[in-house]
Amino acid sequence: MFDLLAPRTPAVPVKVELRYDTRDPYAVVAAFRTGRAGWVEWVFARDLLADGLIAEAGNGDVRIRPAVDDPEVVVIELSSPSGHAVFEASAQELADFLDRTYDVVVPGNEHLWVNVDEALTHLISTDLT
């Protein structure tokens, strides 16, 4: 659960599923519940999440940093053409999630999990359509 922050209103809890898949070993997925059946997925670098647990990280659509006033909280900012959202999440829960991903693919060994032929085929077929 993340808390959605908005000015002058109480934080709103949002269900978030964090996922990791060895088919994309450099990335993590944060799926945000948007309604009864809706989900919005954000995919970003696993290293960005790890870096954001200890210092401000990211300079694009995803920015992550420890909360200034609470070391047990991490702030996650997401920006897109359709809007901007700021969430707070438990630093411990994010660290535990990262630890589970490291149990699957050790940091620095991601390249061993990448299927280059499959990635090139996907890029070529996507580029031609």
DSSP file (Angstrom, degrees, kcal/mol; ACC not computed):
  #  RESIDUE AA STRUCTURE BP1 BP2  ACC     N-H-->O    O-->H-N    N-H-->O    O-->H-N    TCO  KAPPA ALPHA  PHI   PSI    X-CA   Y-CA   Z-CA
    1    1 A M              0   0    0      0, 0.0    89,-0.4     0, 0.0     2,-0.3   0.000 360.0 360.0 360.0 129.7    0.0    0.0    0.0
    2    2 A F  E     -A   14   0A   0     12,-2.6    12,-3.3    87,-0.1     2,-0.6  -0.794 360.0-125.5-108.8 158.7    1.3    3.5   -0.9
    3    3 A D  E     -AB  13  88A   0     85,-2.7    85,-2.1    -2,-0.3     2,-0.5  -0.940  17.0-142.2-106.3 123.1   -0.2    6.7    0.3
    4    4 A L  E     -AB  12  87A   0      8,-3.4     8,-2.3    -2,-0.6     2,-0.4  -0.724  20.1-150.1 -82.1 126.1   -1.2    9.2   -2.5
    5    5 A L  E     + B   0  86A   0     81,-3.3    81,-0.6    -2,-0.5     6,-0.1  -0.793  21.1 169.6-102.7 140.8   -0.4   12.7   -1.3
    6    6 A A    >   -     0   0    0      3,-0.5     3,-1.4    -2,-0.4    79,-0.0  -0.989  42.6 -89.2-143.9 148.2   -2.2   15.8   -2.4
    7    7 A P  T 3  S-     0   0    0      0, 0.0     0, 0.0     0, 0.0     0, 0.0  -0.309 104.7  -2.9 -60.2 136.6   -2.1   19.4   -1.1
    8    8 A R  T 3  S+     0   0    0      1,-0.1     0, 0.0    -2,-0.0     0, 0.0   0.658 113.8  94.4  59.5  21.9   -4.4   20.2    1.8
    9    9 A T  S <  S-     0   0    0     -3,-1.4    -3,-0.5     3,-0.0    -1,-0.1  -0.970  81.9 -95.9-136.3 155.0   -6.1   16.8    1.9
   10   10 A P        -     0   0    0      0, 0.0    -6,-0.0     0, 0.0     2,-0.0  -0.323  52.5 -91.5 -65.0 152.1   -5.4   13.6    3.9
   11   11 A A        -     0   0    0     -6,-0.1    -6,-0.2    -8,-0.1    76,-0.0  -0.344  37.9-140.3 -62.0 144.4   -3.3   11.0    2.2
   12   12 A V  E     -A    4   0A   0     -8,-2.3    -8,-3.4    -3,-0.1     2,-0.2  -0.947  13.6-127.7-111.7 120.9   -5.3    8.4    0.3
   13   13 A P  E     -A    3   0A   0      0, 0.0     2,-0.4     0, 0.0   -10,-0.2  -0.462  27.0-168.7 -67.5 136.0   -4.1    4.7    0.5
   14   14 A V  E     -A    2   0A   0    -12,-3.3   -12,-2.6    -2,-0.2     2,-0.3  -0.994  22.9-122.4-128.0 130.3   -3.6    3.1   -2.9
   15   15 A K        -     0   0    0     -2,-0.4    18,-2.8   -14,-0.2     2,-0.4  -0.569  35.7-178.3 -71.7 129.4   -3.1   -0.6   -3.5
   16   16 A V  E     -F   32   0B   0     -2,-0.3     2,-0.5    16,-0.2    16,-0.2  -0.998  16.7-157.1-133.1 131.1    0.2   -1.1   -5.3
   17   17 A E  E     -F   31   0B   0     14,-2.6    14,-3.0    -2,-0.4     2,-0.5  -0.943   9.4-154.9-106.8 124.5    1.7   -4.4   -6.5
   18   18 A L  E     -F   30   0B   0     -2,-0.5     2,-0.3    12,-0.2    12,-0.2  -0.857  19.8-177.9 -96.9 131.3    5.4   -4.5   -6.9
   19   19 A R  E     -F   29   0B   0     10,-2.7    10,-2.5    -2,-0.5     2,-0.4  -0.928  17.8-166.4-132.3 154.7    6.6   -7.1   -9.4
   20   20 A Y        -     0   0    0     -2,-0.3     2,-0.4     8,-0.2     8,-0.1  -0.997   5.9-172.7-139.8 135.5    9.9   -8.4  -10.8
   21   21 A D    >   -     0   0    0      6,-0.5     3,-2.1     3,-0.4     6,-0.3  -0.995  24.8-142.4-133.4 127.9   10.3  -10.6  -13.8
   22   22 A T  T 3  S+     0   0    0     -2,-0.4    -1,-0.1     1,-0.3     4,-0.1   0.663  98.4  73.4 -65.0 -14.8   13.6  -12.2  -14.9
   23   23 A R  T 3  S+     0   0    0      1,-0.3    -1,-0.3     2,-0.1    92,-0.3   0.718 112.5  27.6 -70.8 -18.1   12.6  -11.6  -18.5
   24   24 A D  S X  S+     0   0    0     -3,-2.1     3,-1.9     3,-0.1    -3,-0.4  -0.602  79.7 171.5-135.5  72.5   13.4   -7.9  -17.8
   25   25 A P  T 3  S+     0   0    0      0, 0.0    -3,-0.1     0, 0.0    85,-0.1   0.622  71.6  57.3 -68.5 -13.9   16.0   -8.2  -15.1
   26   26 A Y  T 3  S+     0   0    0     84,-0.1    20,-3.1    20,-0.1    21,-0.5   0.587 102.6  67.1 -87.3  -9.7   16.9   -4.6  -15.0
   27   27 A A  E <   - G   0  45B   0     -3,-1.9    -6,-0.5    18,-0.3     2,-0.3  -0.736  56.6-160.0-117.9 157.0   13.3   -3.4  -14.3
   28   28 A V  E     - G   0  44B   0     16,-2.9    16,-2.2    -2,-0.3     2,-0.5  -0.918  17.7-138.6-123.7 157.3   10.7   -3.5  -11.6
   29   29 A V  E     -FG  19  43B   0    -10,-2.5   -10,-2.7    -2,-0.3     2,-0.6  -0.966   9.0-165.7-119.1 131.6    7.0   -2.9  -12.1
   30   30 A A  E     -FG  18  42B   0     12,-2.8    12,-2.3    -2,-0.5     2,-0.6  -0.966  11.1-164.3-112.9 112.9    4.7   -0.9   -9.8
   31   31 A A  E     -FG  17  41B   0    -14,-3.0   -14,-2.6    -2,-0.6     2,-0.5  -0.883   5.6-157.4-102.1 119.8    1.1   -1.6  -10.6
   32   32 A F  E     -FG  16  40B   0      8,-3.3     8,-2.4    -2,-0.6     2,-0.4  -0.836  16.1-127.2-102.0 127.9   -1.3    0.9   -9.1
   33   33 A R  E     + G   0  39B   0    -18,-2.8     6,-0.3    -2,-0.5   -18,-0.2  -0.599  29.2 175.5 -73.1 125.7   -5.0    0.0   -8.5
   34   34 A T        -     0   0    0      4,-2.6     2,-0.3    -2,-0.4     5,-0.2   0.475  60.9 -30.9-111.7  -5.4   -7.1    2.7  -10.2
   35   35 A G  S    S-     0   0    0      3,-0.9    -1,-0.2     1,-0.1     0, 0.0  -0.950  93.3 -47.2 176.9-163.8  -10.6    1.3   -9.6
   36   36 A R  S    S+     0   0    0     -2,-0.3    -1,-0.1     1,-0.2    -3,-0.0   0.888 136.0   5.6 -60.5 -40.2  -12.4   -2.0   -9.2
   37   37 A A  S    S+     0   0    0     -3,-0.0     2,-0.3    -4,-0.0    -1,-0.2   0.376 108.4 103.7-124.9   2.8  -10.8   -3.6  -12.3
   38   38 A G        +     0   0    0      2,-0.0    -4,-2.6     0, 0.0    -3,-0.9  -0.679  37.9 176.9-100.2 144.7   -8.2   -1.0  -13.4
   39   39 A W  E     -G   33   0B   0     -2,-0.3     2,-0.5    -6,-0.3    -6,-0.2  -0.993  14.9-156.8-137.2 143.3   -4.5   -1.0  -13.0
   40   40 A V  E     -G   32   0B   0     -8,-2.4    -8,-3.3    -2,-0.3     2,-0.4  -0.993  17.7-152.4-118.8 127.0   -1.8    1.4  -14.2
   41   41 A E  E     -G   31   0B   0     -2,-0.5     2,-0.5   -10,-0.2   -10,-0.2  -0.838  10.6-169.2-105.4 135.3    1.7    0.0  -14.5
   42   42 A W  E     -G   30   0B   0    -12,-2.3   -12,-2.8    -2,-0.4     2,-0.5  -0.988   7.7-161.8-117.2 129.4    4.9    2.0  -14.2
   43   43 A V  E     +G   29   0B   0     -2,-0.5     2,-0.3   -14,-0.2   -14,-0.2  -0.947  22.4 154.1-112.8 128.1    8.1    0.2  -15.2
   44   44 A F  E     -G   28   0B   0    -16,-2.2   -16,-2.9    -2,-0.5    -2,-0.0  -0.951  47.0 -68.9-149.5 168.7   11.4    1.6  -14.0
   45   45 A A  E  >  -G   27   0B   0     -2,-0.3     4,-1.6   -18,-0.2   -18,-0.3  -0.288  28.7-140.8 -65.2 136.0   15.0    0.5  -13.2
   46   46 A R  H  > S+     0   0    0    -20,-3.1     4,-2.2     1,-0.2     5,-0.2   0.881 106.4  56.5 -60.3 -38.2   15.5   -1.7  -10.2
   47   47 A D  H  > S+     0   0    0    -21,-0.5     4,-3.1     1,-0.2    -1,-0.2   0.849 101.1  57.4 -63.1 -34.1   18.7    0.4   -9.6
   48   48 A L  H  > S+     0   0    0      2,-0.2     4,-2.4     1,-0.2    -1,-0.2   0.921 107.7  47.0 -62.6 -43.4   16.6    3.5   -9.4
   49   49 A L  H  X S+     0   0    0     -4,-1.6     4,-0.8     2,-0.2    -2,-0.2   0.931 114.0  47.6 -62.9 -45.3   14.5    2.0   -6.7
   50   50 A A  H >< S+     0   0    0     -4,-2.2     3,-0.8     1,-0.2     4,-0.5   0.928 113.8  46.7 -62.3 -45.7   17.6    0.9   -4.8
   51   51 A D  H >X S+     0   0    0     -4,-3.1     4,-1.9     1,-0.2     3,-1.4   0.890 107.1  58.4 -63.6 -39.1   19.3    4.3   -5.1
   52   52 A G  H 3< S+     0   0    0     -4,-2.4    -1,-0.2     1,-0.3    23,-0.2   0.663  93.2  67.3 -68.1 -16.3   16.2    6.1   -4.1
   53   53 A L  T << S+     0   0    0     -4,-0.8    -1,-0.3    -3,-0.8    -2,-0.2   0.765 115.4  25.9 -71.5 -23.8   16.1    4.3   -0.8
   54   54 A I  T <4 S-     0   0    0     -3,-1.4     2,-0.3    -4,-0.5    -2,-0.2   0.636 132.1  -0.6-115.7 -19.2   19.3    6.1    0.3
   55   55 A A  S  < S-     0   0    0     -4,-1.9    -1,-0.3     9,-0.1     2,-0.1  -0.974  91.5 -64.7-161.2 167.5   19.3    9.4   -1.6
   56   56 A E        +     0   0    0     -2,-0.3     2,-0.3     9,-0.1     9,-0.2  -0.404  59.5 178.4 -61.5 132.2   17.4   11.3   -4.2
   57   57 A A  B     +C   64   0A   0      7,-2.8     7,-2.6    -2,-0.1    -9,-0.0  -0.988  30.5  39.3-141.0 146.9   17.4    9.4   -7.5
   58   58 A G        -     0   0    0     -2,-0.3     5,-0.1     5,-0.2     6,-0.0   0.227  38.2-160.1  95.2 143.7   15.9    9.9  -10.9
   59   59 A N  S    S+     0   0    0      3,-0.2     4,-0.1     4,-0.1    -1,-0.1   0.108  72.3  54.9-142.7  22.2   15.5   12.9  -13.1
   60   60 A G  S    S-     0   0    0      2,-0.7     3,-0.0    19,-0.0     0, 0.0  -0.028 116.2 -34.5-124.0-132.3   12.8   11.9  -15.5
   61   61 A D  S    S+     0   0    0      1,-0.1    18,-2.5    17,-0.1     2,-0.5   0.721 126.9  50.4 -72.4 -22.4    9.3   10.5  -15.1
   62   62 A V  E     + D   0  78A   0     16,-0.2    -2,-0.7     2,-0.0     2,-0.4  -0.976  64.0 173.6-122.9 124.2   10.1    8.6  -12.0
   63   63 A R  E     - D   0  77A   0     14,-2.3    14,-3.2    -2,-0.5     2,-0.4  -0.996   5.6-175.1-130.4 135.5   11.9   10.2   -9.0
   64   64 A I  E     +CD  57  76A   0     -7,-2.6    -7,-2.8    -2,-0.4    12,-0.2  -0.986  11.8 152.8-134.3 138.8   12.5    8.4   -5.7
   65   65 A R  E     - D   0  75A   0     10,-2.2    10,-3.6    -2,-0.4    -9,-0.1  -0.990  46.4 -93.5-158.7 155.2   14.0    9.8   -2.5
   66   66 A P  E     - D   0  74A   0      0, 0.0     8,-0.3     0, 0.0     2,-0.1  -0.463  54.5 -99.9 -66.1 146.3   13.9    9.2    1.3
   67   67 A A        -     0   0    0      6,-2.9     3,-0.4     3,-0.6     6,-0.2  -0.452  25.4-133.7 -66.4 141.1   11.4   11.5    3.0
   68   68 A V  S    S+     0   0    0      1,-0.2    -1,-0.1    -2,-0.1     6,-0.0   0.884 101.9  35.2 -63.8 -40.1   13.0   14.5    4.6
   69   69 A D  S    S+     0   0    0      1,-0.2    -1,-0.2     2,-0.0    -2,-0.0   0.441 121.7  40.8 -99.6  -0.5   11.2   14.2    7.9
   70   70 A D    >   -     0   0    0     -3,-0.4     3,-1.9     3,-0.2    -3,-0.6  -0.818  55.8-163.1-152.1 106.7   11.0   10.4    8.3
   71   71 A P  T 3  S+     0   0    0      0, 0.0    -1,-0.1     0, 0.0    -3,-0.0   0.628  92.2  63.4 -66.4 -11.7   13.8    7.9    7.4
   72   72 A E  T 3  S+     0   0    0     19,-0.1    19,-2.5    18,-0.1    20,-0.5   0.391  96.2  72.4 -90.9   4.3   11.3    5.1    7.4
   73   73 A V  E <   - E   0  90A   0     -3,-1.9    -6,-2.9    17,-0.2     2,-0.4  -0.940  62.7-158.6-123.8 141.7    9.4    6.6    4.5
   74   74 A V  E     -DE  66  89A   0     15,-2.9    15,-2.4    -2,-0.4     2,-0.5  -0.953  12.8-141.4-117.5 138.6   10.3    6.9    0.8
   75   75 A V  E     -DE  65  88A   0    -10,-3.6   -10,-2.2    -2,-0.4     2,-0.5  -0.865  14.8-168.2-100.9 130.2    8.7    9.4   -1.6
   76   76 A I  E     -DE  64  87A   0     11,-2.6    11,-2.9    -2,-0.5     2,-0.5  -0.978   1.0-167.0-121.4 120.7    7.9    8.3   -5.1
   77   77 A E  E     -DE  63  86A   0    -14,-3.2   -14,-2.3    -2,-0.5     2,-0.4  -0.925   2.2-170.1-110.6 130.0    7.0   10.9   -7.7
   78   78 A L  E     -DE  62  85A   0      7,-2.8     7,-2.7    -2,-0.5     2,-0.4  -0.976   4.2-174.3-121.0 129.4    5.5    9.9  -11.1
   79   79 A S  E     + E   0  84A   0    -18,-2.5     5,-0.2    -2,-0.4    -2,-0.0  -0.972  12.0 154.6-126.7 139.1    5.1   12.3  -14.0
   80   80 A S  E >   - E   0  83A   0      3,-2.8     3,-1.6    -2,-0.4    -2,-0.0  -0.927  58.7 -93.1-147.8 170.3    3.4   11.8  -17.3
   81   81 A P  T 3  S+     0   0    0      0, 0.0     3,-0.1     0, 0.0    -1,-0.0   0.786 125.2  53.5 -58.3 -24.7    1.7   14.0  -19.9
   82   82 A S  T 3  S-     0   0    0      1,-0.2     2,-0.3    -3,-0.0    -3,-0.0   0.508 123.1 -55.1 -91.4  -3.1   -1.6   13.3  -18.2
   83   83 A G  E <   - E   0  80A   0     -3,-1.6    -3,-2.8     2,-0.0     2,-0.4  -0.952  45.5 -94.3 157.8-176.4   -0.5   14.3  -14.7
   84   84 A H  E     - E   0  79A   0     -2,-0.3     2,-0.4    -5,-0.2    -5,-0.2  -0.997  28.9-174.1-137.2 136.0    1.8   14.1  -11.7
   85   85 A A  E     - E   0  78A   0     -7,-2.7    -7,-2.8    -2,-0.4     2,-0.5  -0.989   9.9-157.7-135.4 144.6    1.4   12.0   -8.6
   86   86 A V  E     -BE   5  77A   0    -81,-0.6   -81,-3.3    -2,-0.4     2,-0.3  -0.986  16.7-178.8-123.5 128.6    3.4   11.9   -5.3
   87   87 A F  E     -BE   4  76A   0    -11,-2.9   -11,-2.6    -2,-0.5     2,-0.4  -0.877  18.4-147.2-123.4 154.7    3.3    8.8   -3.1
   88   88 A E  E     +BE   3  75A   0    -85,-2.1   -85,-2.7    -2,-0.3     2,-0.3  -0.969  23.2 176.0-117.0 141.7    4.8    7.8    0.2
   89   89 A A  E     - E   0  74A   0    -15,-2.4   -15,-2.9    -2,-0.4     2,-0.4  -0.949  39.0 -88.3-140.7 159.6    5.8    4.2    0.9
   90   90 A S  E  >  - E   0  73A   0    -89,-0.4     4,-2.1    -2,-0.3   -17,-0.2  -0.545  27.0-149.7 -69.7 123.6    7.4    2.2    3.6
   91   91 A A  H  > S+     0   0    0    -19,-2.5     4,-2.5    -2,-0.4     5,-0.2   0.887  98.1  53.1 -60.5 -38.8   11.2    2.2    3.1
   92   92 A Q  H  > S+     0   0    0    -20,-0.5     4,-2.7     2,-0.2    -1,-0.2   0.911 107.5  49.5 -65.5 -42.9   11.3   -1.3    4.8
   93   93 A E  H  > S+     0   0    0      2,-0.2     4,-2.2     1,-0.2    -1,-0.2   0.901 113.0  47.3 -64.0 -39.7    8.7   -2.8    2.5
   94   94 A L  H  X S+     0   0    0     -4,-2.1     4,-2.5     2,-0.2    -2,-0.2   0.908 112.7  49.3 -66.8 -41.2   10.5   -1.5   -0.6
   95   95 A A  H  X S+     0   0    0     -4,-2.5     4,-2.5     2,-0.2    -2,-0.2   0.899 110.4  50.8 -64.3 -40.4   13.9   -2.8    0.8
   96   96 A D  H  X S+     0   0    0     -4,-2.7     4,-2.0     2,-0.2    -1,-0.2   0.909 109.8  50.4 -63.1 -42.0   12.3   -6.2    1.5
   97   97 A F  H  X S+     0   0    0     -4,-2.2     4,-1.8     2,-0.2    -2,-0.2   0.939 111.0  48.7 -60.4 -47.1   11.0   -6.3   -2.1
   98   98 A L  H  X S+     0   0    0     -4,-2.5     4,-2.3     1,-0.2    -2,-0.2   0.908 107.9  54.6 -60.0 -42.1   14.4   -5.4   -3.5
   99   99 A D  H  X S+     0   0    0     -4,-2.5     4,-1.5     1,-0.2    -1,-0.2   0.893 106.4  51.8 -58.8 -39.8   16.0   -8.1   -1.3
  100  100 A R  H  X S+     0   0    0     -4,-2.0     4,-0.9     1,-0.2    -1,-0.2   0.875 109.1  49.9 -65.6 -35.7   13.6  -10.7   -2.8
  101  101 A T  H  X S+     0   0    0     -4,-1.8     4,-3.0     1,-0.2     3,-0.4   0.878 107.9  53.9 -68.7 -35.2   14.6   -9.6   -6.3
  102  102 A Y  H  < S+     0   0    0     -4,-2.3    -1,-0.2     1,-0.2    -2,-0.2   0.800 101.5  59.1 -68.7 -27.6   18.3   -9.9   -5.4
  103  103 A D  H  < S+     0   0    0     -4,-1.5    -1,-0.2    -5,-0.2    -2,-0.2   0.819 113.5  39.0 -66.0 -29.7   17.6  -13.5   -4.3
  104  104 A V  H  < S+     0   0    0     -4,-0.9     2,-0.4    -3,-0.4    -2,-0.2   0.919 134.4  13.9 -85.9 -50.3   16.4  -14.2   -7.8
  105  105 A V  S  < S-     0   0    0     -4,-3.0    -1,-0.3    -5,-0.1     5,-0.1  -0.962  80.2-134.9-132.0 113.9   18.9  -12.1   -9.8
  106  106 A V    >   -     0   0    0     -2,-0.4     3,-2.5    -3,-0.2     4,-0.2  -0.425  36.9 -97.0 -66.1 135.5   22.0  -10.9   -8.0
  107  107 A P  T 3  S+     0   0    0      0, 0.0    -1,-0.1     0, 0.0   -81,-0.0  -0.295 114.0  28.9 -54.4 135.3   22.9   -7.2   -8.8
  108  108 A G  T 3  S+     0   0    0     -3,-0.1     3,-0.2     0, 0.0    -2,-0.1   0.192 106.1  78.9  95.4 -15.2   25.5   -7.1  -11.6
  109  109 A N    X   +     0   0    0     -3,-2.5     3,-1.4     1,-0.1     4,-0.4   0.257  55.5 106.5-105.7  11.0   24.3  -10.4  -13.1
  110  110 A E  G >> S+     0   0    0      1,-0.3     3,-2.2     2,-0.2     4,-0.5   0.875  71.2  64.0 -57.7 -38.2   21.3   -9.0  -14.9
  111  111 A H  G >4 S+     0   0    0      1,-0.3     3,-0.7    -3,-0.2    -1,-0.3   0.769  92.1  64.3 -59.8 -24.8   23.0   -9.4  -18.3
  112  112 A L  G <4 S+     0   0    0     -3,-1.4    -1,-0.3     1,-0.2    -2,-0.2   0.687 103.0  49.0 -70.7 -16.4   23.1  -13.2  -17.8
  113  113 A W  G <4 S+     0   0    0     -3,-2.2     2,-0.4    -4,-0.4    -1,-0.2   0.500  86.0 104.2-100.4  -7.2   19.3  -13.2  -17.9
  114  114 A V    <<  -     0   0    0     -3,-0.7     2,-1.0    -4,-0.5     3,-0.1  -0.652  60.8-149.0 -83.9 127.3   18.8  -11.1  -21.1
  115  115 A N     >  -     0   0    0     -2,-0.4     4,-2.4   -92,-0.3     5,-0.2  -0.814  14.2-172.2 -92.7  97.2   17.9  -13.0  -24.2
  116  116 A V  H  > S+     0   0    0     -2,-1.0     4,-2.7     1,-0.2     5,-0.2   0.888  81.1  52.6 -62.4 -42.4   19.6  -10.8  -26.8
  117  117 A D  H  > S+     0   0    0      1,-0.2     4,-2.3     2,-0.2    -1,-0.2   0.925 111.6  46.2 -60.4 -44.4   18.0  -12.7  -29.8
  118  118 A E  H  > S+     0   0    0      2,-0.2     4,-2.3     1,-0.2    -1,-0.2   0.908 112.7  50.3 -64.7 -41.8   14.5  -12.3  -28.4
  119  119 A A  H  X S+     0   0    0     -4,-2.4     4,-2.4     2,-0.2    -2,-0.2   0.912 111.9  47.3 -64.0 -42.8   15.1   -8.6  -27.6
  120  120 A L  H  X S+     0   0    0     -4,-2.7     4,-2.8     2,-0.2     5,-0.2   0.908 111.0  51.3 -65.4 -41.7   16.4   -7.9  -31.1
  121  121 A T  H  X S+     0   0    0     -4,-2.3     4,-2.5    -5,-0.2     5,-0.2   0.916 111.4  48.3 -60.5 -42.8   13.5   -9.7  -32.7
  122  122 A H  H  X S+     0   0    0     -4,-2.3     4,-2.3     2,-0.2     5,-0.2   0.920 112.5  48.1 -64.0 -44.2   11.1   -7.7  -30.6
  123  123 A L  H  X S+     0   0    0     -4,-2.4     4,-2.3     2,-0.2    -2,-0.2   0.919 113.9  46.4 -63.1 -43.8   12.8   -4.4  -31.5
  124  124 A I  H  X S+     0   0    0     -4,-2.8     4,-1.5     2,-0.2    -2,-0.2   0.931 114.8  45.8 -66.2 -45.6   12.8   -5.2  -35.2
  125  125 A S  H  X S+     0   0    0     -4,-2.5     4,-0.6    -5,-0.2    -1,-0.2   0.862 115.0  48.0 -68.1 -34.2    9.2   -6.4  -35.3
  126  126 A T  H >< S+     0   0    0     -4,-2.3     3,-0.6    -5,-0.2    -1,-0.2   0.883 109.8  53.0 -70.5 -38.4    8.1   -3.4  -33.3
  127  127 A D  H 3< S+     0   0    0     -4,-2.3    -2,-0.2     1,-0.2    -1,-0.2   0.814 108.4  50.2 -67.1 -31.2   10.0   -1.0  -35.5
  128  128 A L  H 3<        0   0    0     -4,-1.5    -1,-0.2     1,-0.2    -2,-0.2   0.619 360.0 360.0 -85.0 -13.3    8.5   -2.3  -38.7
  129  129 A T    <<        0   0    0     -4,-0.6    -1,-0.2    -3,-0.6    -2,-0.2   0.472 360.0 360.0 -96.8 360.0    4.9   -2.1  -37.5
